[in-house]
Amino acid sequence: MAELKSLASANHMRVMDQLTQKLERPNAATYFGKGKIEELTQVAAAREVETLVVNDELTPSQLSNLEKGNPVTSHRPHRFDFRNLC
């Protein structure tokens, strides 16, 4: 995770928080579990987070499913724009 924080900083991003998920395997539909999606949305709103960086590559269907149920817009397979929450 330290390397990911360094990469974010190198891309002029300020790391606001770090959340982890413990699942046997990622949710096929959204990658994250339902509770983690709710937590991410709450943290993003409370901290006025603009971007979520994920330490894995998400499939196109996972990206689409995350966008359907949440106010996020994907930029790349591992990054989401949370500006709609602010």
PyMOL Python script that loads the backbone (N, CA, C, O; Angstrom):
from pymol import cmd

cmd.read_pdbstr("""\
ATOM      1  N   MET A   1       0.817  -1.189   0.000  1.00  0.00           N
ATOM      2  CA  MET A   1       0.000   0.000   0.000  1.00  0.00           C
ATOM      3  C   MET A   1       0.865   1.259   0.000  1.00  0.00           C
ATOM      4  O   MET A   1       0.452   2.299  -0.515  1.00  0.00           O
ATOM      5  N   ALA A   2       2.050   1.168   0.571  1.00  0.00           N
ATOM      6  CA  ALA A   2       2.944   2.324   0.586  1.00  0.00           C
ATOM      7  C   ALA A   2       3.315   2.734  -0.839  1.00  0.00           C
ATOM      8  O   ALA A   2       3.408   3.924  -1.141  1.00  0.00           O
ATOM      9  N   GLU A   3       3.525   1.753  -1.706  1.00  0.00           N
ATOM     10  CA  GLU A   3       3.870   2.059  -3.098  1.00  0.00           C
ATOM     11  C   GLU A   3       2.703   2.759  -3.799  1.00  0.00           C
ATOM     12  O   GLU A   3       2.912   3.693  -4.573  1.00  0.00           O
ATOM     13  N   LEU A   4       1.492   2.314  -3.530  1.00  0.00           N
ATOM     14  CA  LEU A   4       0.324   2.940  -4.143  1.00  0.00           C
ATOM     15  C   LEU A   4       0.165   4.378  -3.662  1.00  0.00           C
ATOM     16  O   LEU A   4      -0.176   5.262  -4.447  1.00  0.00           O
ATOM     17  N   LYS A   5       0.411   4.615  -2.367  1.00  0.00           N
ATOM     18  CA  LYS A   5       0.352   5.983  -1.835  1.00  0.00           C
ATOM     19  C   LYS A   5       1.402   6.861  -2.511  1.00  0.00           C
ATOM     20  O   LYS A   5       1.130   8.016  -2.841  1.00  0.00           O
ATOM     21  N   SER A   6       2.586   6.320  -2.715  1.00  0.00           N
ATOM     22  CA  SER A   6       3.647   7.072  -3.389  1.00  0.00           C
ATOM     23  C   SER A   6       3.273   7.395  -4.827  1.00  0.00           C
ATOM     24  O   SER A   6       3.531   8.499  -5.306  1.00  0.00           O
ATOM     25  N   LEU A   7       2.665   6.433  -5.516  1.00  0.00           N
ATOM     26  CA  LEU A   7       2.234   6.675  -6.895  1.00  0.00           C
ATOM     27  C   LEU A   7       1.150   7.749  -6.948  1.00  0.00           C
ATOM     28  O   LEU A   7       1.156   8.597  -7.840  1.00  0.00           O
ATOM     29  N   ALA A   8       0.233   7.713  -6.007  1.00  0.00           N
ATOM     30  CA  ALA A   8      -0.812   8.733  -5.963  1.00  0.00           C
ATOM     31  C   ALA A   8      -0.192  10.105  -5.730  1.00  0.00           C
ATOM     32  O   ALA A   8      -0.548  11.073  -6.403  1.00  0.00           O
ATOM     33  N   SER A   9       0.720  10.187  -4.792  1.00  0.00           N
ATOM     34  CA  SER A   9       1.392  11.462  -4.506  1.00  0.00           C
ATOM     35  C   SER A   9       2.173  11.958  -5.715  1.00  0.00           C
ATOM     36  O   SER A   9       2.185  13.157  -5.997  1.00  0.00           O
ATOM     37  N   ALA A  10       2.812  11.062  -6.420  1.00  0.00           N
ATOM     38  CA  ALA A  10       3.570  11.437  -7.612  1.00  0.00           C
ATOM     39  C   ALA A  10       2.648  11.989  -8.705  1.00  0.00           C
ATOM     40  O   ALA A  10       3.088  12.738  -9.577  1.00  0.00           O
ATOM     41  N   ASN A  11       1.380  11.617  -8.650  1.00  0.00           N
ATOM     42  CA  ASN A  11       0.390  12.110  -9.616  1.00  0.00           C
ATOM     43  C   ASN A  11      -0.404  13.279  -9.054  1.00  0.00           C
ATOM     44  O   ASN A  11      -1.527  13.548  -9.480  1.00  0.00           O
ATOM     45  N   HIS A  12       0.197  13.968  -8.092  1.00  0.00           N
ATOM     46  CA  HIS A  12      -0.374  15.185  -7.498  1.00  0.00           C
ATOM     47  C   HIS A  12      -1.714  14.937  -6.809  1.00  0.00           C
ATOM     48  O   HIS A  12      -2.611  15.779  -6.851  1.00  0.00           O
ATOM     49  N   MET A  13      -1.835  13.776  -6.177  1.00  0.00           N
ATOM     50  CA  MET A  13      -3.028  13.443  -5.401  1.00  0.00           C
ATOM     51  C   MET A  13      -2.649  13.452  -3.921  1.00  0.00           C
ATOM     52  O   MET A  13      -1.556  13.029  -3.543  1.00  0.00           O
ATOM     53  N   ARG A  14      -3.556  13.933  -3.108  1.00  0.00           N
ATOM     54  CA  ARG A  14      -3.343  13.895  -1.663  1.00  0.00           C
ATOM     55  C   ARG A  14      -4.147  12.720  -1.127  1.00  0.00           C
ATOM     56  O   ARG A  14      -5.361  12.654  -1.320  1.00  0.00           O
ATOM     57  N   VAL A  15      -3.480  11.801  -0.458  1.00  0.00           N
ATOM     58  CA  VAL A  15      -4.142  10.622   0.084  1.00  0.00           C
ATOM     59  C   VAL A  15      -4.907  11.032   1.335  1.00  0.00           C
ATOM     60  O   VAL A  15      -4.320  11.502   2.310  1.00  0.00           O
ATOM     61  N   MET A  16      -6.226  10.848   1.295  1.00  0.00           N
ATOM     62  CA  MET A  16      -7.105  11.261   2.387  1.00  0.00           C
ATOM     63  C   MET A  16      -7.371  10.128   3.368  1.00  0.00           C
ATOM     64  O   MET A  16      -7.544  10.365   4.564  1.00  0.00           O
ATOM     65  N   ASP A  17      -7.405   8.915   2.872  1.00  0.00           N
ATOM     66  CA  ASP A  17      -7.751   7.775   3.707  1.00  0.00           C
ATOM     67  C   ASP A  17      -7.324   6.501   3.002  1.00  0.00           C
ATOM     68  O   ASP A  17      -7.008   6.507   1.813  1.00  0.00           O
ATOM     69  N   GLN A  18      -7.319   5.417   3.748  1.00  0.00           N
ATOM     70  CA  GLN A  18      -6.996   4.121   3.179  1.00  0.00           C
ATOM     71  C   GLN A  18      -7.982   3.115   3.759  1.00  0.00           C
ATOM     72  O   GLN A  18      -8.089   2.974   4.978  1.00  0.00           O
ATOM     73  N   LEU A  19      -8.690   2.427   2.899  1.00  0.00           N
ATOM     74  CA  LEU A  19      -9.651   1.417   3.325  1.00  0.00           C
ATOM     75  C   LEU A  19      -9.237   0.079   2.749  1.00  0.00           C
ATOM     76  O   LEU A  19      -8.722   0.008   1.632  1.00  0.00           O
ATOM     77  N   THR A  20      -9.460  -0.973   3.503  1.00  0.00           N
ATOM     78  CA  THR A  20      -9.159  -2.311   3.011  1.00  0.00           C
ATOM     79  C   THR A  20     -10.414  -3.171   3.083  1.00  0.00           C
ATOM     80  O   THR A  20     -11.361  -2.871   3.810  1.00  0.00           O
ATOM     81  N   GLN A  21     -10.392  -4.226   2.323  1.00  0.00           N
ATOM     82  CA  GLN A  21     -11.517  -5.153   2.268  1.00  0.00           C
ATOM     83  C   GLN A  21     -10.986  -6.564   2.443  1.00  0.00           C
ATOM     84  O   GLN A  21      -9.970  -6.925   1.850  1.00  0.00           O
ATOM     85  N   LYS A  22     -11.665  -7.360   3.252  1.00  0.00           N
ATOM     86  CA  LYS A  22     -11.260  -8.744   3.457  1.00  0.00           C
ATOM     87  C   LYS A  22     -12.365  -9.667   2.948  1.00  0.00           C
ATOM     88  O   LYS A  22     -13.351  -9.928   3.636  1.00  0.00           O
ATOM     89  N   LEU A  23     -12.175 -10.141   1.752  1.00  0.00           N
ATOM     90  CA  LEU A  23     -13.084 -11.107   1.146  1.00  0.00           C
ATOM     91  C   LEU A  23     -12.251 -12.286   0.654  1.00  0.00           C
ATOM     92  O   LEU A  23     -11.083 -12.122   0.303  1.00  0.00           O
ATOM     93  N   GLU A  24     -12.853 -13.474   0.628  1.00  0.00           N
ATOM     94  CA  GLU A  24     -12.136 -14.623   0.070  1.00  0.00           C
ATOM     95  C   GLU A  24     -11.792 -14.381  -1.387  1.00  0.00           C
ATOM     96  O   GLU A  24     -10.724 -14.759  -1.868  1.00  0.00           O
ATOM     97  N   ARG A  25     -12.725 -13.741  -2.075  1.00  0.00           N
ATOM     98  CA  ARG A  25     -12.486 -13.343  -3.467  1.00  0.00           C
ATOM     99  C   ARG A  25     -13.357 -12.127  -3.749  1.00  0.00           C
ATOM    100  O   ARG A  25     -14.408 -11.963  -3.130  1.00  0.00           O
ATOM    101  N   PRO A  26     -12.939 -11.283  -4.665  1.00  0.00           N
ATOM    102  CA  PRO A  26     -13.720 -10.081  -4.979  1.00  0.00           C
ATOM    103  C   PRO A  26     -15.118 -10.430  -5.487  1.00  0.00           C
ATOM    104  O   PRO A  26     -15.326 -11.474  -6.106  1.00  0.00           O
ATOM    105  N   ASN A  27     -16.060  -9.549  -5.219  1.00  0.00           N
ATOM    106  CA  ASN A  27     -17.417  -9.694  -5.726  1.00  0.00           C
ATOM    107  C   ASN A  27     -17.355  -9.607  -7.248  1.00  0.00           C
ATOM    108  O   ASN A  27     -16.833  -8.636  -7.795  1.00  0.00           O
ATOM    109  N   ALA A  28     -17.878 -10.605  -7.921  1.00  0.00           N
ATOM    110  CA  ALA A  28     -17.791 -10.651  -9.385  1.00  0.00           C
ATOM    111  C   ALA A  28     -18.490  -9.478 -10.049  1.00  0.00           C
ATOM    112  O   ALA A  28     -18.066  -9.021 -11.111  1.00  0.00           O
ATOM    113  N   ALA A  29     -19.556  -8.987  -9.434  1.00  0.00           N
ATOM    114  CA  ALA A  29     -20.339  -7.916 -10.056  1.00  0.00           C
ATOM    115  C   ALA A  29     -19.744  -6.535  -9.829  1.00  0.00           C
ATOM    116  O   ALA A  29     -19.779  -5.696 -10.730  1.00  0.00           O
ATOM    117  N   THR A  30     -19.195  -6.281  -8.641  1.00  0.00           N
ATOM    118  CA  THR A  30     -18.747  -4.920  -8.307  1.00  0.00           C
ATOM    119  C   THR A  30     -17.334  -4.855  -7.736  1.00  0.00           C
ATOM    120  O   THR A  30     -16.837  -3.763  -7.462  1.00  0.00           O
ATOM    121  N   TYR A  31     -16.687  -5.983  -7.555  1.00  0.00           N
ATOM    122  CA  TYR A  31     -15.378  -6.113  -6.920  1.00  0.00           C
ATOM    123  C   TYR A  31     -15.484  -5.951  -5.409  1.00  0.00           C
ATOM    124  O   TYR A  31     -14.922  -6.755  -4.666  1.00  0.00           O
ATOM    125  N   PHE A  32     -16.189  -4.934  -4.944  1.00  0.00           N
ATOM    126  CA  PHE A  32     -16.356  -4.660  -3.521  1.00  0.00           C
ATOM    127  C   PHE A  32     -17.632  -5.307  -3.006  1.00  0.00           C
ATOM    128  O   PHE A  32     -18.584  -5.524  -3.756  1.00  0.00           O
ATOM    129  N   GLY A  33     -17.635  -5.613  -1.707  1.00  0.00           N
ATOM    130  CA  GLY A  33     -18.869  -6.056  -1.075  1.00  0.00           C
ATOM    131  C   GLY A  33     -19.803  -4.869  -0.882  1.00  0.00           C
ATOM    132  O   GLY A  33     -19.371  -3.717  -0.937  1.00  0.00           O
ATOM    133  N   LYS A  34     -21.080  -5.148  -0.658  1.00  0.00           N
ATOM    134  CA  LYS A  34     -22.084  -4.089  -0.514  1.00  0.00           C
ATOM    135  C   LYS A  34     -21.730  -3.126   0.621  1.00  0.00           C
ATOM    136  O   LYS A  34     -21.840  -1.910   0.467  1.00  0.00           O
ATOM    137  N   GLY A  35     -21.310  -3.669   1.745  1.00  0.00           N
ATOM    138  CA  GLY A  35     -20.941  -2.824   2.891  1.00  0.00           C
ATOM    139  C   GLY A  35     -19.754  -1.924   2.590  1.00  0.00           C
ATOM    140  O   GLY A  35     -19.716  -0.779   3.039  1.00  0.00           O
ATOM    141  N   LYS A  36     -18.795  -2.424   1.840  1.00  0.00           N
ATOM    142  CA  LYS A  36     -17.615  -1.619   1.495  1.00  0.00           C
ATOM    143  C   LYS A  36     -17.990  -0.497   0.533  1.00  0.00           C
ATOM    144  O   LYS A  36     -17.450   0.605   0.629  1.00  0.00           O
ATOM    145  N   ILE A  37     -18.897  -0.763  -0.381  1.00  0.00           N
ATOM    146  CA  ILE A  37     -19.360   0.289  -1.290  1.00  0.00           C
ATOM    147  C   ILE A  37     -20.029   1.403  -0.489  1.00  0.00           C
ATOM    148  O   ILE A  37     -19.792   2.584  -0.742  1.00  0.00           O
ATOM    149  N   GLU A  38     -20.858   1.028   0.467  1.00  0.00           N
ATOM    150  CA  GLU A  38     -21.514   2.024   1.312  1.00  0.00           C
ATOM    151  C   GLU A  38     -20.476   2.824   2.114  1.00  0.00           C
ATOM    152  O   GLU A  38     -20.580   4.046   2.221  1.00  0.00           O
ATOM    153  N   GLU A  39     -19.489   2.140   2.667  1.00  0.00           N
ATOM    154  CA  GLU A  39     -18.437   2.817   3.427  1.00  0.00           C
ATOM    155  C   GLU A  39     -17.640   3.772   2.548  1.00  0.00           C
ATOM    156  O   GLU A  39     -17.368   4.905   2.945  1.00  0.00           O
ATOM    157  N   LEU A  40     -17.266   3.320   1.361  1.00  0.00           N
ATOM    158  CA  LEU A  40     -16.514   4.178   0.436  1.00  0.00           C
ATOM    159  C   LEU A  40     -17.293   5.438   0.090  1.00  0.00           C
ATOM    160  O   LEU A  40     -16.737   6.536   0.060  1.00  0.00           O
ATOM    161  N   THR A  41     -18.579   5.271  -0.169  1.00  0.00           N
ATOM    162  CA  THR A  41     -19.422   6.411  -0.519  1.00  0.00           C
ATOM    163  C   THR A  41     -19.519   7.389   0.650  1.00  0.00           C
ATOM    164  O   THR A  41     -19.441   8.601   0.452  1.00  0.00           O
ATOM    165  N   GLN A  42     -19.687   6.871   1.861  1.00  0.00           N
ATOM    166  CA  GLN A  42     -19.781   7.728   3.048  1.00  0.00           C
ATOM    167  C   GLN A  42     -18.473   8.471   3.316  1.00  0.00           C
ATOM    168  O   GLN A  42     -18.481   9.672   3.585  1.00  0.00           O
ATOM    169  N   VAL A  43     -17.366   7.765   3.241  1.00  0.00           N
ATOM    170  CA  VAL A  43     -16.055   8.389   3.479  1.00  0.00           C
ATOM    171  C   VAL A  43     -15.781   9.448   2.419  1.00  0.00           C
ATOM    172  O   VAL A  43     -15.302  10.537   2.735  1.00  0.00           O
ATOM    173  N   ALA A  44     -16.082   9.135   1.173  1.00  0.00           N
ATOM    174  CA  ALA A  44     -15.844  10.089   0.089  1.00  0.00           C
ATOM    175  C   ALA A  44     -16.648  11.363   0.300  1.00  0.00           C
ATOM    176  O   ALA A  44     -16.136  12.463   0.088  1.00  0.00           O
ATOM    177  N   ALA A  45     -17.899  11.225   0.714  1.00  0.00           N
ATOM    178  CA  ALA A  45     -18.741  12.399   0.941  1.00  0.00           C
ATOM    179  C   ALA A  45     -18.247  13.200   2.141  1.00  0.00           C
ATOM    180  O   ALA A  45     -18.160  14.426   2.077  1.00  0.00           O
ATOM    181  N   ALA A  46     -17.926  12.517   3.226  1.00  0.00           N
ATOM    182  CA  ALA A  46     -17.507  13.199   4.455  1.00  0.00           C
ATOM    183  C   ALA A  46     -16.187  13.943   4.284  1.00  0.00           C
ATOM    184  O   ALA A  46     -15.999  15.019   4.851  1.00  0.00           O
ATOM    185  N   ARG A  47     -15.286  13.379   3.514  1.00  0.00           N
ATOM    186  CA  ARG A  47     -13.958  13.974   3.343  1.00  0.00           C
ATOM    187  C   ARG A  47     -13.818  14.755   2.042  1.00  0.00           C
ATOM    188  O   ARG A  47     -12.732  15.233   1.711  1.00  0.00           O
ATOM    189  N   GLU A  48     -14.907  14.882   1.314  1.00  0.00           N
ATOM    190  CA  GLU A  48     -14.908  15.571   0.023  1.00  0.00           C
ATOM    191  C   GLU A  48     -13.852  15.002  -0.923  1.00  0.00           C
ATOM    192  O   GLU A  48     -13.113  15.735  -1.582  1.00  0.00           O
ATOM    193  N   VAL A  49     -13.809  13.685  -0.965  1.00  0.00           N
ATOM    194  CA  VAL A  49     -12.859  12.973  -1.819  1.00  0.00           C
ATOM    195  C   VAL A  49     -13.303  13.092  -3.271  1.00  0.00           C
ATOM    196  O   VAL A  49     -14.484  12.940  -3.584  1.00  0.00           O
ATOM    197  N   GLU A  50     -12.362  13.360  -4.137  1.00  0.00           N
ATOM    198  CA  GLU A  50     -12.658  13.473  -5.559  1.00  0.00           C
ATOM    199  C   GLU A  50     -12.320  12.208  -6.331  1.00  0.00           C
ATOM    200  O   GLU A  50     -12.943  11.925  -7.355  1.00  0.00           O
ATOM    201  N   THR A  51     -11.347  11.445  -5.858  1.00  0.00           N
ATOM    202  CA  THR A  51     -10.882  10.290  -6.609  1.00  0.00           C
ATOM    203  C   THR A  51     -10.624   9.117  -5.686  1.00  0.00           C
ATOM    204  O   THR A  51     -10.058   9.278  -4.604  1.00  0.00           O
ATOM    205  N   LEU A  52     -11.039   7.941  -6.114  1.00  0.00           N
ATOM    206  CA  LEU A  52     -10.758   6.697  -5.410  1.00  0.00           C
ATOM    207  C   LEU A  52      -9.770   5.917  -6.252  1.00  0.00           C
ATOM    208  O   LEU A  52     -10.001   5.694  -7.441  1.00  0.00           O
ATOM    209  N   VAL A  53      -8.675   5.501  -5.646  1.00  0.00           N
ATOM    210  CA  VAL A  53      -7.684   4.688  -6.338  1.00  0.00           C
ATOM    211  C   VAL A  53      -7.759   3.287  -5.750  1.00  0.00           C
ATOM    212  O   VAL A  53      -7.688   3.113  -4.533  1.00  0.00           O
ATOM    213  N   VAL A  54      -7.901   2.296  -6.609  1.00  0.00           N
ATOM    214  CA  VAL A  54      -8.048   0.910  -6.198  1.00  0.00           C
ATOM    215  C   VAL A  54      -6.779   0.149  -6.550  1.00  0.00           C
ATOM    216  O   VAL A  54      -6.233   0.307  -7.642  1.00  0.00           O
ATOM    217  N   ASN A  55      -6.319  -0.666  -5.630  1.00  0.00           N
ATOM    218  CA  ASN A  55      -5.087  -1.416  -5.832  1.00  0.00           C
ATOM    219  C   ASN A  55      -5.347  -2.733  -6.576  1.00  0.00           C
ATOM    220  O   ASN A  55      -4.892  -3.795  -6.151  1.00  0.00           O
ATOM    221  N   ASP A  56      -6.067  -2.651  -7.664  1.00  0.00           N
ATOM    222  CA  ASP A  56      -6.333  -3.800  -8.515  1.00  0.00           C
ATOM    223  C   ASP A  56      -7.005  -3.290  -9.777  1.00  0.00           C
ATOM    224  O   ASP A  56      -7.484  -2.157  -9.816  1.00  0.00           O
ATOM    225  N   GLU A  57      -7.043  -4.103 -10.786  1.00  0.00           N
ATOM    226  CA  GLU A  57      -7.700  -3.706 -12.024  1.00  0.00           C
ATOM    227  C   GLU A  57      -9.114  -4.278 -12.031  1.00  0.00           C
ATOM    228  O   GLU A  57      -9.312  -5.471 -11.806  1.00  0.00           O
ATOM    229  N   LEU A  58     -10.080  -3.425 -12.287  1.00  0.00           N
ATOM    230  CA  LEU A  58     -11.467  -3.846 -12.319  1.00  0.00           C
ATOM    231  C   LEU A  58     -11.889  -4.149 -13.751  1.00  0.00           C
ATOM    232  O   LEU A  58     -11.381  -3.560 -14.706  1.00  0.00           O
ATOM    233  N   THR A  59     -12.826  -5.077 -13.875  1.00  0.00           N
ATOM    234  CA  THR A  59     -13.326  -5.428 -15.204  1.00  0.00           C
ATOM    235  C   THR A  59     -14.287  -4.345 -15.697  1.00  0.00           C
ATOM    236  O   THR A  59     -14.819  -3.581 -14.891  1.00  0.00           O
ATOM    237  N   PRO A  60     -14.513  -4.271 -17.000  1.00  0.00           N
ATOM    238  CA  PRO A  60     -15.481  -3.302 -17.511  1.00  0.00           C
ATOM    239  C   PRO A  60     -16.862  -3.465 -16.884  1.00  0.00           C
ATOM    240  O   PRO A  60     -17.531  -2.468 -16.613  1.00  0.00           O
ATOM    241  N   SER A  61     -17.302  -4.700 -16.648  1.00  0.00           N
ATOM    242  CA  SER A  61     -18.625  -4.892 -16.044  1.00  0.00           C
ATOM    243  C   SER A  61     -18.638  -4.436 -14.583  1.00  0.00           C
ATOM    244  O   SER A  61     -19.646  -3.901 -14.121  1.00  0.00           O
ATOM    245  N   GLN A  62     -17.547  -4.635 -13.850  1.00  0.00           N
ATOM    246  CA  GLN A  62     -17.477  -4.134 -12.470  1.00  0.00           C
ATOM    247  C   GLN A  62     -17.541  -2.615 -12.453  1.00  0.00           C
ATOM    248  O   GLN A  62     -18.233  -2.030 -11.620  1.00  0.00           O
ATOM    249  N   LEU A  63     -16.825  -1.977 -13.364  1.00  0.00           N
ATOM    250  CA  LEU A  63     -16.873  -0.516 -13.455  1.00  0.00           C
ATOM    251  C   LEU A  63     -18.292  -0.037 -13.748  1.00  0.00           C
ATOM    252  O   LEU A  63     -18.789   0.891 -13.111  1.00  0.00           O
ATOM    253  N   SER A  64     -18.926  -0.672 -14.706  1.00  0.00           N
ATOM    254  CA  SER A  64     -20.281  -0.287 -15.081  1.00  0.00           C
ATOM    255  C   SER A  64     -21.246  -0.476 -13.913  1.00  0.00           C
ATOM    256  O   SER A  64     -22.074   0.396 -13.648  1.00  0.00           O
ATOM    257  N   ASN A  65     -21.146  -1.593 -13.221  1.00  0.00           N
ATOM    258  CA  ASN A  65     -22.030  -1.865 -12.087  1.00  0.00           C
ATOM    259  C   ASN A  65     -21.797  -0.883 -10.948  1.00  0.00           C
ATOM    260  O   ASN A  65     -22.755  -0.468 -10.295  1.00  0.00           O
ATOM    261  N   LEU A  66     -20.567  -0.507 -10.698  1.00  0.00           N
ATOM    262  CA  LEU A  66     -20.280   0.482  -9.649  1.00  0.00           C
ATOM    263  C   LEU A  66     -20.870   1.836 -10.012  1.00  0.00           C
ATOM    264  O   LEU A  66     -21.404   2.534  -9.150  1.00  0.00           O
ATOM    265  N   GLU A  67     -20.776   2.205 -11.269  1.00  0.00           N
ATOM    266  CA  GLU A  67     -21.322   3.486 -11.714  1.00  0.00           C
ATOM    267  C   GLU A  67     -22.849   3.511 -11.639  1.00  0.00           C
ATOM    268  O   GLU A  67     -23.429   4.553 -11.332  1.00  0.00           O
ATOM    269  N   LYS A  68     -23.505   2.388 -11.912  1.00  0.00           N
ATOM    270  CA  LYS A  68     -24.967   2.326 -11.879  1.00  0.00           C
ATOM    271  C   LYS A  68     -25.516   2.608 -10.489  1.00  0.00           C
ATOM    272  O   LYS A  68     -26.497   3.338 -10.344  1.00  0.00           O
ATOM    273  N   GLY A  69     -24.902   2.045  -9.486  1.00  0.00           N
ATOM    274  CA  GLY A  69     -25.450   2.159  -8.148  1.00  0.00           C
ATOM    275  C   GLY A  69     -24.846   3.247  -7.293  1.00  0.00           C
ATOM    276  O   GLY A  69     -25.242   3.411  -6.139  1.00  0.00           O
ATOM    277  N   ASN A  70     -23.896   3.998  -7.828  1.00  0.00           N
ATOM    278  CA  ASN A  70     -23.175   4.980  -7.028  1.00  0.00           C
ATOM    279  C   ASN A  70     -22.847   6.216  -7.852  1.00  0.00           C
ATOM    280  O   ASN A  70     -22.733   6.145  -9.075  1.00  0.00           O
ATOM    281  N   PRO A  71     -22.697   7.338  -7.179  1.00  0.00           N
ATOM    282  CA  PRO A  71     -22.374   8.576  -7.895  1.00  0.00           C
ATOM    283  C   PRO A  71     -20.879   8.685  -8.193  1.00  0.00           C
ATOM    284  O   PRO A  71     -20.227   9.642  -7.772  1.00  0.00           O
ATOM    285  N   VAL A  72     -20.341   7.714  -8.913  1.00  0.00           N
ATOM    286  CA  VAL A  72     -18.934   7.748  -9.285  1.00  0.00           C
ATOM    287  C   VAL A  72     -18.820   7.652 -10.792  1.00  0.00           C
ATOM    288  O   VAL A  72     -19.698   7.099 -11.455  1.00  0.00           O
ATOM    289  N   THR A  73     -17.762   8.179 -11.322  1.00  0.00           N
ATOM    290  CA  THR A  73     -17.470   8.089 -12.741  1.00  0.00           C
ATOM    291  C   THR A  73     -16.079   7.510 -12.886  1.00  0.00           C
ATOM    292  O   THR A  73     -15.139   8.009 -12.267  1.00  0.00           O
ATOM    293  N   SER A  74     -15.927   6.482 -13.679  1.00  0.00           N
ATOM    294  CA  SER A  74     -14.619   5.863 -13.821  1.00  0.00           C
ATOM    295  C   SER A  74     -13.779   6.611 -14.843  1.00  0.00           C
ATOM    296  O   SER A  74     -14.291   7.111 -15.844  1.00  0.00           O
ATOM    297  N   HIS A  75     -12.493   6.678 -14.577  1.00  0.00           N
ATOM    298  CA  HIS A  75     -11.525   7.264 -15.507  1.00  0.00           C
ATOM    299  C   HIS A  75     -10.636   6.184 -16.091  1.00  0.00           C
ATOM    300  O   HIS A  75     -10.346   6.177 -17.287  1.00  0.00           O
ATOM    301  N   ARG A  76     -10.218   5.292 -15.247  1.00  0.00           N
ATOM    302  CA  ARG A  76      -9.362   4.186 -15.636  1.00  0.00           C
ATOM    303  C   ARG A  76      -9.838   2.973 -14.848  1.00  0.00           C
ATOM    304  O   ARG A  76     -10.681   3.123 -13.963  1.00  0.00           O
ATOM    305  N   PRO A  77      -9.337   1.791 -15.133  1.00  0.00           N
ATOM    306  CA  PRO A  77      -9.813   0.608 -14.422  1.00  0.00           C
ATOM    307  C   PRO A  77      -9.601   0.650 -12.908  1.00  0.00           C
ATOM    308  O   PRO A  77     -10.162  -0.187 -12.201  1.00  0.00           O
ATOM    309  N   HIS A  78      -8.833   1.569 -12.399  1.00  0.00           N
ATOM    310  CA  HIS A  78      -8.557   1.580 -10.965  1.00  0.00           C
ATOM    311  C   HIS A  78      -8.793   2.940 -10.319  1.00  0.00           C
ATOM    312  O   HIS A  78      -8.335   3.179  -9.201  1.00  0.00           O
ATOM    313  N   ARG A  79      -9.492   3.825 -10.999  1.00  0.00           N
ATOM    314  CA  ARG A  79      -9.659   5.176 -10.465  1.00  0.00           C
ATOM    315  C   ARG A  79     -11.079   5.678 -10.715  1.00  0.00           C
ATOM    316  O   ARG A  79     -11.612   5.509 -11.812  1.00  0.00           O
ATOM    317  N   PHE A  80     -11.697   6.299  -9.698  1.00  0.00           N
ATOM    318  CA  PHE A  80     -13.059   6.794  -9.823  1.00  0.00           C
ATOM    319  C   PHE A  80     -13.105   8.256  -9.410  1.00  0.00           C
ATOM    320  O   PHE A  80     -12.373   8.685  -8.518  1.00  0.00           O
ATOM    321  N   ASP A  81     -13.953   8.999 -10.052  1.00  0.00           N
ATOM    322  CA  ASP A  81     -14.153  10.409  -9.748  1.00  0.00           C
ATOM    323  C   ASP A  81     -15.360  10.540  -8.822  1.00  0.00           C
ATOM    324  O   ASP A  81     -16.457  10.108  -9.177  1.00  0.00           O
ATOM    325  N   PHE A  82     -15.173  11.128  -7.643  1.00  0.00           N
ATOM    326  CA  PHE A  82     -16.234  11.295  -6.660  1.00  0.00           C
ATOM    327  C   PHE A  82     -16.767  12.717  -6.643  1.00  0.00           C
ATOM    328  O   PHE A  82     -17.473  13.072  -5.699  1.00  0.00           O
ATOM    329  N   ARG A  83     -16.476  13.537  -7.613  1.00  0.00           N
ATOM    330  CA  ARG A  83     -16.891  14.944  -7.590  1.00  0.00           C
ATOM    331  C   ARG A  83     -18.408  15.098  -7.520  1.00  0.00           C
ATOM    332  O   ARG A  83     -18.894  16.115  -7.026  1.00  0.00           O
ATOM    333  N   ASN A  84     -19.156  14.125  -7.996  1.00  0.00           N
ATOM    334  CA  ASN A  84     -20.612  14.225  -7.946  1.00  0.00           C
ATOM    335  C   ASN A  84     -21.126  14.201  -6.504  1.00  0.00           C
ATOM    336  O   ASN A  84     -22.264  14.599  -6.255  1.00  0.00           O
ATOM    337  N   LEU A  85     -20.332  13.753  -5.578  1.00  0.00           N
ATOM    338  CA  LEU A  85     -20.755  13.701  -4.174  1.00  0.00           C
ATOM    339  C   LEU A  85     -20.589  15.057  -3.478  1.00  0.00           C
ATOM    340  O   LEU A  85     -21.249  15.330  -2.476  1.00  0.00           O
ATOM    341  N   CYS A  86     -19.714  15.890  -4.008  1.00  0.00           N
ATOM    342  CA  CYS A  86     -19.368  17.138  -3.312  1.00  0.00           C
ATOM    343  C   CYS A  86     -20.308  18.257  -3.670  1.00  0.00           C
ATOM    344  O   CYS A  86     -20.157  19.373  -3.172  1.00  0.00           O
TER     345      CYS A  86
END
""", "prot")
cmd.dss("prot")
cmd.show_as("cartoon", "prot")
cmd.util.cbc("prot")
cmd.orient("prot")
